[in-house]
Amino acid sequence: MAIKLGTQFQLDIKGIDKRLFSELVGMEEGKFLIVKMPEIYHQQNISSFVSKKKEIVVRYLENGIVYGFETYIIKAIYDPSELLFIDFPIKIENFNLRKNKRILTYFPSKIVFDEEILNGQIINISKNGCLLTSDSDNYKKLNKLMKAEADILLTLFMPGVEEEMSIDGKVKNIQSKDKLIEIGINFVNMDIITRTQIHDFISATL
């Protein structure tokens, strides 16, 4: 499928322990993509991080669905702009078609816990729950850290739904991954409208 210029990319570069973000700014069909240099550019020893043939996993969101592909760096340039040239993808995968049947997505969201707020993104969702990711530093700044079985209020914006959605939830598990925290959440006491909206989104995506 065609990737539109201006698409926001999430980059997982081998050897870098954080997810980076960039934007597609150019391409030559069948040969290469051109993306903006991610923030890692401002760190020292940048050449070791974006060296030729360095492997990358690229993910991006389109119409509420996460797509992705594996590729590698062809070249990095720094003048007149800081850009990465990456190999044109041979295959783009719809991550929502994997066997686990969880719908991968990227919904802005937040958890309200004991009158405190943790901002994050929902990276997968099912009819019964979701997985939310946030910066581990933000999580550590909470005065009272959440634990498994904690009751929370989850709010999110979902494609096709104009208003913010609110769902009562219970924390299932919390895991630290790189510099992120991943929080598994079970939905509880959903009203019929919210339940229908989530089920309709999942059914339309599968």
C-alpha positions as CSV (number, residue, x, y, z in Angstrom):
1,M,0.0,0.0,0.0
2,A,1.1,3.6,-0.6
3,I,2.5,5.6,2.3
4,K,1.6,9.3,2.2
5,L,4.1,12.1,2.6
6,G,3.8,13.7,6.1
7,T,3.0,10.3,7.7
8,Q,4.4,10.2,11.3
9,F,6.7,7.2,11.9
10,Q,7.8,5.5,15.0
11,L,11.3,4.1,14.6
12,D,12.9,1.3,16.5
13,I,16.6,1.5,15.6
14,K,18.8,-1.5,16.6
15,G,21.0,-0.5,19.5
16,I,18.9,2.4,20.8
17,D,16.8,1.7,23.9
18,K,14.0,4.1,23.2
19,R,11.3,4.6,20.6
20,L,12.0,7.5,18.2
21,F,9.6,9.5,16.2
22,S,10.1,11.0,12.7
23,E,8.2,12.1,9.6
24,L,8.2,10.8,6.0
25,V,9.3,13.8,3.8
26,G,10.2,12.1,0.5
27,M,10.7,8.9,-1.4
28,E,11.7,7.3,-4.7
29,E,9.3,4.4,-5.4
30,G,11.0,1.1,-5.1
31,K,14.3,2.5,-4.0
32,F,14.2,4.5,-0.7
33,L,12.2,6.6,1.8
34,I,13.5,9.9,3.2
35,V,12.6,10.7,6.9
36,K,13.5,13.5,9.2
37,M,16.4,12.8,11.6
38,P,14.8,11.8,14.9
39,E,15.8,13.4,18.2
40,I,18.7,11.0,18.7
41,Y,20.6,13.3,16.3
42,H,21.2,15.7,19.1
43,Q,23.1,13.1,21.2
44,Q,26.8,12.4,20.9
45,N,28.2,9.7,18.6
46,I,25.2,10.0,16.3
47,S,27.1,8.3,13.5
48,S,27.2,5.0,15.5
49,F,23.4,5.1,15.9
50,V,22.5,5.8,12.2
51,S,25.3,4.0,10.4
52,K,24.8,2.4,7.0
53,K,22.9,-0.9,7.1
54,K,21.6,-0.3,10.6
55,E,18.4,-2.3,11.0
56,I,15.1,-0.4,11.7
57,V,11.5,-1.4,12.4
58,V,9.1,1.3,11.3
59,R,5.5,1.6,12.6
60,Y,2.8,4.1,11.6
61,L,-0.9,4.7,12.0
62,E,-3.4,5.1,9.2
63,N,-7.2,5.2,9.8
64,G,-6.8,3.8,13.3
65,I,-4.7,0.8,12.1
66,V,-1.0,0.2,12.8
67,Y,1.1,-0.8,9.9
68,G,4.8,-1.6,10.0
69,F,7.9,-2.9,8.1
70,E,11.5,-3.9,8.6
71,T,14.2,-2.0,6.7
72,Y,17.7,-0.5,7.1
73,I,19.5,2.8,6.9
74,I,21.1,3.6,3.5
75,K,22.6,6.9,4.4
76,A,22.3,9.8,6.9
77,I,22.9,13.4,5.8
78,Y,23.2,16.6,7.9
79,D,23.3,19.4,5.3
80,P,21.2,21.2,4.2
81,S,18.8,19.2,6.4
82,E,19.2,16.3,8.8
83,L,17.7,13.4,7.0
84,L,17.8,9.6,7.0
85,F,17.5,7.6,3.8
86,I,16.1,4.1,4.4
87,D,15.5,1.2,2.1
88,F,12.1,1.0,0.4
89,P,10.0,-1.6,2.2
90,I,9.6,-4.9,0.4
91,K,6.5,-5.8,2.5
92,I,4.2,-3.7,4.7
93,E,2.4,-5.6,7.4
94,N,-1.0,-4.9,8.9
95,F,-0.2,-5.6,12.6
96,N,-3.9,-6.0,13.3
97,L,-4.0,-9.3,11.4
98,R,-1.6,-11.2,13.7
99,K,-2.7,-14.4,15.4
100,N,-3.3,-12.8,18.8
101,K,-6.3,-10.8,17.4
102,R,-5.5,-7.8,19.5
103,I,-6.1,-4.6,17.6
104,L,-2.9,-2.5,17.5
105,T,-3.5,1.2,17.4
106,Y,-2.3,4.5,18.9
107,F,-5.0,6.3,20.8
108,P,-4.1,9.3,23.0
109,S,-5.3,8.5,26.4
110,K,-4.9,9.0,30.1
111,I,-5.4,7.2,33.4
112,V,-6.9,8.9,36.4
113,F,-5.8,7.2,39.6
114,D,-6.3,8.5,43.1
115,E,-6.9,12.1,41.7
116,E,-3.6,11.9,39.7
117,I,-3.3,11.8,36.0
118,L,-0.9,9.7,33.8
119,N,-0.9,10.6,30.1
120,G,-0.1,7.9,27.6
121,Q,-1.2,6.0,24.4
122,I,-3.2,2.9,24.0
123,I,-1.2,0.6,21.7
124,N,-3.6,-2.3,21.5
125,I,-7.2,-2.9,22.4
126,S,-9.6,-5.8,22.7
127,K,-13.3,-6.0,23.7
128,N,-12.3,-6.7,27.3
129,G,-9.2,-4.4,27.8
130,C,-6.2,-2.6,26.5
131,L,-2.5,-2.0,26.8
132,L,-1.4,1.5,27.6
133,T,2.2,2.8,27.3
134,S,3.7,5.9,29.0
135,D,7.1,7.4,29.8
136,S,8.4,5.6,32.8
137,D,9.7,8.9,34.3
138,N,6.1,10.2,34.3
139,Y,4.9,7.0,36.1
140,K,7.6,7.4,38.7
141,K,6.5,11.0,39.4
142,L,3.1,9.8,40.6
143,N,2.8,10.3,44.4
144,K,1.2,7.0,44.7
145,L,2.3,4.3,42.1
146,M,-0.4,2.1,40.7
147,K,-0.2,-1.6,41.4
148,A,-2.1,-4.6,40.0
149,E,-5.8,-4.7,40.8
150,A,-5.9,-0.9,41.3
151,D,-9.1,0.7,40.1
152,I,-8.6,3.5,37.6
153,L,-10.6,5.7,35.2
154,L,-9.4,5.5,31.6
155,T,-10.2,8.2,29.1
156,L,-9.4,8.0,25.3
157,F,-10.1,9.4,21.9
158,M,-11.0,6.8,19.3
159,P,-11.3,7.3,15.5
160,G,-14.9,7.9,14.4
161,V,-16.0,9.0,17.9
162,E,-16.2,12.7,18.4
163,E,-16.3,12.9,22.2
164,E,-13.8,11.7,24.7
165,M,-14.6,8.2,26.0
166,S,-14.4,7.3,29.7
167,I,-14.1,3.7,30.9
168,D,-13.8,2.3,34.4
169,G,-10.9,-0.2,34.5
170,K,-8.8,-2.4,36.7
171,V,-5.0,-2.6,36.4
172,K,-4.0,-6.2,35.3
173,N,-0.3,-5.8,35.2
174,I,2.5,-3.3,34.9
175,Q,5.8,-3.9,33.1
176,S,8.8,-1.8,32.5
177,K,10.2,-1.9,28.9
178,D,13.2,0.2,27.9
179,K,12.3,3.7,29.0
180,L,8.5,3.0,28.9
181,I,6.0,1.6,31.2
182,E,3.3,-0.7,29.9
183,I,0.0,-1.1,31.8
184,G,-2.4,-3.8,31.0
185,I,-6.0,-2.8,31.8
186,N,-9.3,-4.7,32.0
187,F,-12.5,-2.9,31.3
188,V,-15.2,-3.0,33.9
189,N,-18.7,-1.5,34.1
190,M,-18.8,-0.2,30.5
191,D,-22.1,1.5,29.4
192,I,-23.8,0.0,26.4
193,I,-22.8,3.0,24.1
194,T,-19.1,2.7,24.9
195,R,-19.2,-1.1,24.6
196,T,-20.9,-0.9,21.2
197,Q,-18.4,1.8,20.0
198,I,-15.4,-0.4,20.9
199,H,-17.0,-3.6,19.5
200,D,-17.9,-1.8,16.2
201,F,-14.3,-0.5,15.9
202,I,-12.8,-3.9,16.5
203,S,-15.2,-5.6,14.1
204,A,-14.5,-3.1,11.4
205,T,-10.7,-3.5,11.8
206,L,-10.4,-7.3,11.8
